[in-house]
Amino acid sequence: MTPYMVLRWLICPVLFLAANLGLFLRPEAARAVVPAPWRIEFDGAVAGLHLKSVTLSQAFYIGQELQKMEGGSKKNEATVLERAASILGVETVTTEDMRGMEQRILELDTKRGPWAYAMGMLNFVNVMWFMSIMGILTTFMPVVAVLLQPFATLLRRLWTQVIYRLWTQVIYPALLRIHRWGVLETLAYAAAFVFLVHGGRYPAHFDDAGTFVSLTGGLAAIALWFYSTALHVTGGEPSESFVSLSNAFAALTLAPLAVTHQSRLMGTLTGFAFYGALGFSAFNVGLCFFIGFTSRDALIRVAVTSFLLICTLVTLHLCGVQGSYYVQPFGPALMCLGNVTYFLAMLISSSQHVCKNEKYVVLNACMVASLVAALATGHILGLAGMVNTTTVFLVLYAMTKINEMGIFRSPRWGVLYVFTCCVGMYNVSHWLHTHPEFLIDIFTFA
């Protein structure tokens, strides 16, 4: 590719990333310039209290404020209501809202009642919303093609020859030119950026809606990256470098949004994109699923990065900043992915099928030391996710070494091996059903 082709390919994506960074640093300035595509309508007082999950700390402080209000004057009551509204992140709070807080907490704790059902329904709606975003982005261009083809046929059959020639010789060639010249590309990136900005206009108690509006713009920009590639890059199969560059673009697009909206969903997507850029991959062929690394260099790169990342997260936990503004959206995902990718890389590296020289003993010693260190660190610091992930890989490592030793390869021991595995799976299945918190803790940062 010539420098000009590279420039034409990357100019819109790079400008979009720059605008996204500017939105992250100066959101108010961006919102003042970018027009709103639709008006945001809501009932701040009711929706803020009844459709937002109240934390235990918020309930504690609301109880304190309620005690002050009941023992004070009317003037004191107004001050207390202002403080309560500030605690809950809503515009106004009434006395009845504060007195009904206990009933609301009970309903949320027991998962029963209108508030609890509404919160559960909203979680389900969020899943449907995410799926609809992916469906719209996937089917948009095919739908345009399907709609334009019969339109041209209709013009040929029903309209005059003049109008048909106007379409075929003027309108359609003009659309084709603005596509090839990048006009549609620029407008599409601008539309995606409008969604990013508009998502930040939603008030705090409607941030879920704002998160998904911004996520629409972010995922649209990722889809447009492939549109830019198809428009300006010709020939050849996607290389490993292109896959890494695509994942890097996705991570750089979603990371600022995850921090702005404090969204763990975006943080998780950013984590997957980050590791994809490093060379970690997962795909399926038929009924077979492949999870691993694109090359030996990618394996080493991911292992070193994950080791440093785990050390950083543990240090942040020791310093008490694991829940900070910039770490909270990424913490659970990176703790999970960091441990999984590190131990997967070590499990592959320490295998007899991969390493057959003098490094075999060294790599297995590193694997055992890593397992012991991770288990000890997880138990001591209360990092349940680290403990559970390490336990899973400890079992996988033991099974791998037993297979490499060839203990159960003879027909006589084969039946015993199958029986032992089945007994183990039976007990694991029973234990997981009676201890579901194990699965939850795998994705828990602290």
C-alpha positions as CSV (number, residue, x, y, z in Angstrom):
1,M,0.0,0.0,0.0
2,T,1.2,3.5,-0.8
3,P,1.3,6.2,1.9
4,Y,-1.7,7.9,0.3
5,M,-3.8,4.7,0.5
6,V,-2.8,4.3,4.1
7,L,-3.8,7.9,4.8
8,R,-7.1,7.5,3.1
9,W,-7.8,4.3,5.0
10,L,-6.9,5.6,8.5
11,I,-7.9,9.3,8.4
12,C,-11.6,8.8,9.4
13,P,-10.9,6.2,12.1
14,V,-8.1,8.3,13.6
15,L,-10.2,11.4,13.6
16,F,-13.0,9.5,15.2
17,L,-10.7,8.3,18.0
18,A,-9.4,11.9,18.5
19,A,-13.0,13.2,18.7
20,N,-13.8,10.4,21.2
21,L,-10.8,11.4,23.3
22,G,-11.9,15.0,23.2
23,L,-15.4,13.9,24.3
24,F,-13.9,12.1,27.3
25,L,-11.8,15.1,28.3
26,R,-14.2,17.9,27.6
27,P,-17.8,16.4,27.5
28,E,-19.6,19.6,28.1
29,A,-17.9,21.3,25.2
30,A,-18.8,18.4,22.9
31,R,-22.4,18.4,24.0
32,A,-22.7,22.2,23.4
33,V,-21.5,21.8,19.8
34,V,-23.1,18.4,18.7
35,P,-26.9,18.6,18.1
36,A,-29.2,16.2,19.9
37,P,-30.8,13.7,17.5
38,W,-33.9,13.4,19.8
39,R,-35.3,14.9,23.0
40,I,-34.8,13.1,26.3
41,E,-38.0,13.0,28.3
42,F,-38.3,11.5,31.8
43,D,-39.9,12.0,35.2
44,G,-36.8,12.6,37.3
45,A,-38.4,12.3,40.7
46,V,-40.4,9.1,40.2
47,A,-38.1,7.2,37.8
48,G,-35.0,8.2,39.7
49,L,-36.3,6.6,42.9
50,H,-38.3,3.6,41.6
51,L,-36.1,2.4,38.7
52,K,-32.7,2.8,40.1
53,S,-31.1,0.3,42.4
54,V,-30.3,1.8,45.8
55,T,-27.0,0.7,47.4
56,L,-26.7,-0.2,51.0
57,S,-24.6,2.9,51.7
58,Q,-27.2,5.1,50.1
59,A,-29.9,3.4,52.2
60,F,-27.8,4.0,55.4
61,Y,-27.3,7.7,54.7
62,I,-31.0,8.1,53.8
63,G,-31.9,6.6,57.1
64,Q,-29.7,9.1,58.9
65,E,-31.2,12.0,57.0
66,L,-34.7,10.7,57.8
67,Q,-33.9,10.7,61.5
68,K,-32.7,14.3,61.3
69,M,-35.8,15.4,59.4
70,E,-38.2,13.8,61.9
71,G,-36.6,15.5,64.8
72,G,-36.1,18.9,63.2
73,S,-38.1,21.9,61.9
74,K,-39.7,22.6,58.5
75,K,-36.7,24.6,57.5
76,N,-34.5,21.6,58.4
77,E,-36.8,19.4,56.4
78,A,-36.1,21.2,53.2
79,T,-32.3,21.0,53.8
80,V,-32.6,17.2,54.5
81,L,-34.6,16.6,51.3
82,E,-31.9,18.4,49.3
83,R,-29.2,16.3,50.8
84,A,-31.2,13.1,50.2
85,A,-31.7,14.0,46.6
86,S,-28.0,14.6,46.2
87,I,-27.3,11.1,47.8
88,L,-29.6,9.3,45.4
89,G,-28.5,11.4,42.4
90,V,-32.0,12.6,41.6
91,E,-33.6,16.1,41.2
92,T,-36.2,16.0,44.0
93,V,-37.1,13.7,46.9
94,T,-40.3,13.8,49.0
95,T,-40.9,12.8,52.6
96,E,-43.0,9.8,51.4
97,D,-40.2,8.6,49.2
98,M,-37.8,8.5,52.2
99,R,-40.2,6.8,54.5
100,G,-40.9,4.2,51.8
101,M,-37.2,3.4,51.4
102,E,-37.3,0.5,53.9
103,Q,-40.1,-1.3,52.0
104,R,-38.2,-0.8,48.8
105,I,-35.0,-2.3,50.2
106,L,-36.9,-5.3,51.5
107,E,-38.4,-5.9,48.1
108,L,-35.0,-5.6,46.4
109,D,-33.4,-8.0,48.9
110,T,-36.2,-10.6,48.6
111,K,-36.4,-10.1,44.9
112,R,-40.2,-9.6,45.2
113,G,-42.4,-6.7,44.7
114,P,-42.9,-4.1,41.9
115,W,-39.5,-2.5,42.3
116,A,-37.6,-5.8,42.3
117,Y,-39.6,-7.0,39.3
118,A,-39.0,-3.8,37.4
119,M,-35.3,-4.0,38.0
120,G,-35.2,-7.6,36.8
121,M,-37.2,-6.6,33.7
122,L,-34.8,-3.8,33.0
123,N,-31.9,-6.2,33.1
124,F,-33.7,-8.4,30.6
125,V,-34.4,-5.4,28.5
126,N,-30.7,-4.5,28.5
127,V,-29.9,-7.9,27.1
128,M,-32.5,-7.5,24.4
129,W,-31.2,-4.0,23.7
130,F,-27.6,-5.2,23.2
131,M,-28.8,-8.0,20.9
132,S,-30.8,-5.5,18.9
133,I,-27.8,-3.2,18.5
134,M,-25.7,-6.1,17.1
135,G,-28.6,-7.2,14.8
136,I,-29.1,-3.7,13.4
137,L,-25.4,-3.2,12.7
138,T,-25.1,-6.6,11.1
139,T,-28.1,-6.4,8.8
140,F,-28.1,-2.7,7.9
141,M,-26.1,-2.8,4.7
142,P,-27.9,-6.0,3.4
143,V,-31.2,-4.4,4.1
144,V,-30.2,-1.3,2.1
145,A,-29.1,-3.6,-0.8
146,V,-32.4,-5.5,-0.7
147,L,-34.5,-2.4,-0.7
148,L,-32.6,-0.7,-3.6
149,Q,-32.7,-3.6,-6.0
150,P,-36.6,-3.8,-6.3
151,F,-36.7,0.0,-6.3
152,A,-34.7,0.1,-9.5
153,T,-36.8,-2.7,-11.0
154,L,-40.0,-0.8,-10.1
155,L,-38.6,2.3,-11.9
156,R,-38.0,0.3,-15.0
157,R,-41.5,-1.2,-15.1
158,L,-43.8,1.6,-14.0
159,W,-42.1,4.9,-14.5
160,T,-41.3,6.8,-17.7
161,Q,-38.0,6.2,-19.6
162,V,-36.9,9.7,-18.6
163,I,-37.1,9.0,-14.8
164,Y,-35.5,5.6,-15.2
165,R,-32.6,7.2,-17.1
166,L,-32.4,9.9,-14.4
167,W,-31.9,7.1,-11.8
168,T,-29.5,5.0,-13.7
169,Q,-27.4,7.8,-15.2
170,V,-27.5,10.5,-12.5
171,I,-28.7,9.5,-9.1
172,Y,-27.2,6.0,-8.8
173,P,-23.8,7.1,-10.2
174,A,-23.8,10.1,-7.8
175,L,-24.4,7.8,-4.9
176,L,-21.7,5.5,-6.1
177,R,-19.2,8.4,-6.3
178,I,-19.9,9.7,-2.9
179,H,-19.4,6.2,-1.6
180,R,-16.1,5.8,-3.4
181,W,-14.9,9.3,-2.4
182,G,-15.6,8.6,1.3
183,V,-18.4,11.0,1.8
184,L,-20.8,8.4,3.1
185,E,-17.9,7.1,5.3
186,T,-17.4,10.5,6.8
187,L,-21.1,11.0,7.4
188,A,-21.4,7.6,9.0
189,Y,-18.6,8.3,11.5
190,A,-20.1,11.6,12.3
191,A,-23.5,9.9,13.0
192,A,-21.7,7.4,15.3
193,F,-20.1,10.3,17.2
194,V,-23.5,12.0,17.6
195,F,-24.7,8.8,19.4
196,L,-21.6,8.9,21.7
197,V,-22.3,12.5,22.7
198,H,-26.0,12.1,23.1
199,G,-25.5,9.1,25.4
200,G,-23.7,11.4,27.9
201,R,-26.7,13.7,28.0
202,Y,-28.9,11.3,30.0
203,P,-29.1,12.0,33.8
204,A,-27.4,9.8,36.3
205,H,-30.5,7.8,37.3
206,F,-31.1,7.0,33.6
207,D,-27.4,6.2,32.8
208,D,-28.3,2.6,31.7
209,A,-30.2,4.2,28.7
210,G,-27.3,6.6,28.1
211,T,-24.8,3.7,28.2
212,F,-26.6,1.8,25.5
213,V,-27.1,4.9,23.3
214,S,-23.3,5.5,23.5
215,L,-22.6,1.8,23.0
216,T,-24.6,2.0,19.8
217,G,-22.2,4.7,18.5
218,G,-19.2,2.8,19.7
219,L,-20.2,-0.5,18.0
220,A,-21.2,1.4,14.9
221,A,-17.7,2.9,14.7
222,I,-16.2,-0.6,15.0
223,A,-18.4,-1.8,12.1
224,L,-17.4,1.3,10.1
225,W,-13.7,0.4,10.6
226,F,-14.3,-2.6,8.5
227,Y,-16.3,-0.5,6.0
228,S,-13.3,1.8,5.7
229,T,-11.0,-1.2,5.2
230,A,-13.2,-2.6,2.4
231,L,-13.4,0.8,0.8
232,H,-9.7,1.7,0.7
233,V,-7.8,-1.7,1.0
234,T,-8.0,-4.2,-1.8
235,G,-6.9,-7.8,-2.1
236,G,-5.4,-10.3,0.3
237,E,-6.7,-12.2,3.3
238,P,-6.8,-10.5,6.7
239,S,-3.4,-10.8,8.3
240,E,-2.6,-11.2,12.0
241,S,-1.5,-7.6,12.1
242,F,-4.9,-6.4,10.7
243,V,-6.7,-8.5,13.3
244,S,-4.6,-6.9,16.1
245,L,-5.1,-3.4,14.7
246,S,-8.9,-4.0,14.5
247,N,-9.0,-5.1,18.1
248,A,-6.9,-2.1,19.1
249,F,-9.3,0.2,17.4
250,A,-12.2,-1.4,19.2
251,A,-10.4,-1.2,22.6
252,L,-9.5,2.5,22.1
253,T,-13.1,3.3,21.0
254,L,-14.8,1.6,24.0
255,A,-12.4,2.3,26.8
256,P,-13.2,6.1,27.2
257,L,-16.9,5.2,27.1
258,A,-16.6,2.6,29.8
259,V,-15.0,5.1,32.1
260,T,-17.5,7.8,31.3
261,H,-20.5,5.6,31.9
262,Q,-18.8,3.4,34.6
263,S,-20.1,0.5,32.5
264,R,-18.7,-3.0,33.2
265,L,-20.3,-4.2,30.0
266,M,-18.1,-1.8,28.0
267,G,-15.2,-2.6,30.3
268,T,-15.6,-6.3,29.5
269,L,-15.8,-5.7,25.7
270,T,-12.7,-3.5,26.0
271,G,-10.9,-6.3,27.8
272,F,-11.7,-8.8,25.1
273,A,-10.6,-6.4,22.4
274,F,-7.4,-5.6,24.3
275,Y,-6.4,-9.3,24.5
276,G,-7.5,-9.8,20.9
277,A,-5.0,-7.0,20.0
278,L,-2.3,-9.0,21.8
279,G,-3.0,-12.2,19.9
280,F,-5.5,-14.1,22.1
281,S,-8.3,-15.5,20.0
282,A,-11.3,-17.8,20.1
283,F,-13.4,-19.2,17.3
284,N,-15.3,-22.3,16.3
285,V,-15.3,-24.7,13.3
286,G,-18.4,-26.8,13.2
287,L,-18.8,-28.3,16.7
288,C,-15.2,-27.7,17.7
289,F,-14.2,-24.6,19.6
290,F,-10.6,-23.3,19.5
291,I,-9.3,-21.0,22.3
292,G,-5.7,-20.0,22.2
293,F,-3.1,-17.7,20.6
294,T,-2.4,-16.8,17.0
295,S,1.3,-17.6,17.3
296,R,4.1,-18.5,19.7
297,D,5.1,-14.8,19.9
298,A,1.5,-13.9,20.8
299,L,1.5,-16.5,23.5
300,I,4.6,-15.0,25.1
301,R,3.2,-11.5,24.7
302,V,-0.1,-12.3,26.3
303,A,1.6,-14.3,29.2
304,V,3.9,-11.4,30.0
305,T,1.1,-8.8,29.8
306,S,-1.3,-10.8,31.9
307,F,1.4,-11.4,34.6
308,L,2.1,-7.7,34.8
309,L,-1.6,-6.9,34.7
310,I,-2.4,-9.3,37.6
311,C,0.4,-7.8,39.6
312,T,-0.9,-4.3,39.0
313,L,-4.5,-5.3,40.0
314,V,-3.2,-7.0,43.2
315,T,-1.2,-3.9,44.0
316,L,-4.2,-1.7,43.5
317,H,-6.2,-3.9,45.8
318,L,-3.6,-3.6,48.5
319,C,-3.6,0.2,48.1
320,G,-7.4,0.2,48.3
321,V,-8.0,1.8,44.9
322,Q,-9.5,-1.2,43.1
323,G,-12.8,0.6,43.0
324,S,-11.5,3.9,41.7
325,Y,-13.2,5.8,38.9
326,Y,-10.7,4.6,36.2
327,V,-10.3,1.0,37.4
328,Q,-13.9,0.0,38.4
329,P,-15.2,-0.6,34.8
330,F,-12.3,-2.8,33.8
331,G,-11.4,-4.6,37.1
332,P,-13.7,-7.7,37.0
333,A,-13.0,-8.4,33.3
334,L,-9.3,-7.9,33.5
335,M,-8.9,-10.0,36.6
336,C,-10.8,-12.8,34.9
337,L,-9.2,-12.5,31.5
338,G,-5.7,-11.9,33.0
339,N,-5.8,-15.1,35.1
340,V,-7.4,-17.2,32.3
341,T,-5.0,-16.1,29.6
342,Y,-1.9,-16.3,31.8
343,F,-2.6,-19.8,33.0
344,L,-3.7,-20.9,29.6
345,A,-0.4,-19.7,28.1
346,M,1.5,-21.5,30.9
347,L,-0.6,-24.6,30.5
348,I,0.3,-24.7,26.8
349,S,3.9,-23.8,27.3
350,S,4.5,-26.5,29.9
351,S,2.9,-29.2,27.8
352,Q,5.1,-32.1,26.7
353,H,3.6,-31.8,23.2
354,V,4.9,-28.2,22.9
355,C,8.1,-28.1,24.9
356,K,10.4,-31.2,24.5
357,N,13.8,-29.8,25.5
358,E,15.5,-28.8,28.7
359,K,13.0,-25.9,29.2
360,Y,10.3,-28.4,30.0
361,V,11.3,-28.7,33.7
362,V,11.8,-25.0,34.1
363,L,8.4,-24.2,32.6
364,N,6.6,-26.7,34.7
365,A,8.3,-25.4,37.8
366,C,7.1,-21.9,36.8
367,M,3.6,-23.2,36.3
368,V,3.5,-24.9,39.7
369,A,5.0,-21.8,41.4
370,S,2.4,-19.6,39.6
371,L,-0.5,-21.8,40.8
372,V,0.7,-21.8,44.4
373,A,1.4,-18.1,44.4
374,A,-2.0,-17.3,42.9
375,L,-3.9,-19.5,45.3
376,A,-2.0,-18.0,48.3
377,T,-2.5,-14.4,47.1
378,G,-6.2,-15.0,46.3
379,H,-6.9,-16.6,49.7
380,I,-4.9,-14.0,51.7
381,L,-6.4,-11.0,50.0
382,G,-9.9,-12.3,49.5
383,L,-9.7,-12.3,45.7
384,A,-12.3,-15.1,45.1
385,G,-12.1,-14.7,41.3
386,M,-8.4,-15.4,41.3
387,V,-8.8,-18.4,43.6
388,N,-11.5,-20.0,41.6
389,T,-9.8,-19.5,38.2
390,T,-6.5,-20.9,39.6
391,T,-8.4,-23.9,41.0
392,V,-9.8,-24.7,37.6
393,F,-6.4,-24.5,35.9
394,L,-4.9,-26.6,38.7
395,V,-7.3,-29.4,37.9
396,L,-6.6,-29.0,34.1
397,Y,-2.8,-29.0,34.8
398,A,-3.1,-32.2,36.9
399,M,-5.1,-33.9,34.2
400,T,-2.6,-32.9,31.6
401,K,0.4,-34.2,33.6
402,I,-1.4,-37.5,34.2
403,N,-2.0,-37.9,30.5
404,E,1.6,-37.1,29.7
405,M,2.8,-39.7,32.2
406,G,0.8,-42.4,30.4
407,I,-0.5,-44.0,33.5
408,F,-3.9,-44.8,32.1
409,R,-3.0,-45.5,28.5
410,S,-3.2,-49.3,28.7
411,P,-6.6,-51.0,28.2
412,R,-6.7,-52.3,31.7
413,W,-6.3,-48.8,33.2
414,G,-8.4,-47.1,30.6
415,V,-11.7,-48.1,32.2
416,L,-10.4,-46.9,35.6
417,Y,-9.5,-43.6,34.0
418,V,-12.9,-43.1,32.5
419,F,-14.6,-44.1,35.8
420,T,-12.4,-41.7,37.8
421,C,-13.2,-38.8,35.4
422,C,-16.9,-39.5,35.5
423,V,-16.9,-39.6,39.3
424,G,-14.9,-36.4,39.4
425,M,-17.4,-34.7,37.0
426,Y,-20.3,-36.0,39.0
427,N,-18.9,-34.4,42.2
428,V,-18.0,-31.2,40.4
429,S,-21.4,-30.9,38.9
430,H,-23.1,-31.5,42.3
431,W,-20.8,-29.0,44.1
432,L,-21.3,-26.3,41.5
433,H,-25.1,-26.6,41.8
434,T,-24.9,-26.3,45.6
435,H,-22.2,-23.6,45.5
436,P,-23.2,-21.3,42.6
437,E,-21.3,-18.4,44.2
438,F,-18.1,-20.1,42.9
439,L,-19.1,-19.3,39.3
440,I,-20.1,-15.7,40.3
441,D,-16.8,-15.2,42.1
442,I,-14.8,-16.1,39.0
443,F,-15.9,-12.8,37.5
444,T,-15.5,-10.8,40.7
445,F,-12.5,-8.5,41.0
446,A,-12.4,-8.1,44.8
